[in-house]
């Protein structure tokens, strides 16, 4: 797996509110610009998604893919790995939350390997666009709902 691209943002809400939005997969097409459709395939005993199918369009990366999710017991992070994809051969990502007074710092890490050749610099740029767009969308969604 290639090195991960990472970025952070501060969101004016508590970690529980932020994680609730992250865990609400059916709502992703409303705020995550690249995500076009989402289907939760499996959930755990607590109702959290364990396997989710997505279709996305993120410029140079367009794919239909399935991810497996691992939720931290403390509710402060979630990570995922690719089960299968059309153009992706691997994807590993995570959201890590840290309470910061009345805000939460969200750090998103993502590494994607494609079945098609792509120069590392272009792959990292695509990852950066995906991450930055997702973090800004998450911030808008959480803060709009937190008011």
C-alpha positions, 0 to 999 in steps of 0.5 A: 500500500502506498503512503497515506495522505492526511489532513485535519480540520476543526469542527465546532461540535463534540466528537459524538456529533461528528462521529454520528455524521461519519457513521450515517452512510445513507446521508453521504451523497447529501454532503460528500460530493464525490459519493453518488450512492451508498448501500450498507450491506452489513451492520454489527450488533450495535447497528454500526455499518461493517460493510458498505458499498459506494459509487463515487466520482472524484475526477480521475478516480471513478469507482464502485467499491465495497469497504469494511469498517472497524469502529474503535470502542472509544468512539473516537476513530474508525478505519476501513479497508477495501474489500473489492473495487473496479479500479481500486486494488487497495484502499485504507483510510481512517477518521481520528477525532480529538476533543479540543474544548468546544470543538473536535479536530478530525484527522482523515488519512487515505491511501489508494492503489489503483489497478491502472498506472498512475504517477504517485504525484497524481494519485496523492493529488487525487487523495488530497482533493478527496480528503479536503472535499470530504472534510469540508463537507463533513464540517458543513454537515456537522455544524449545520446540524449542531446549531 
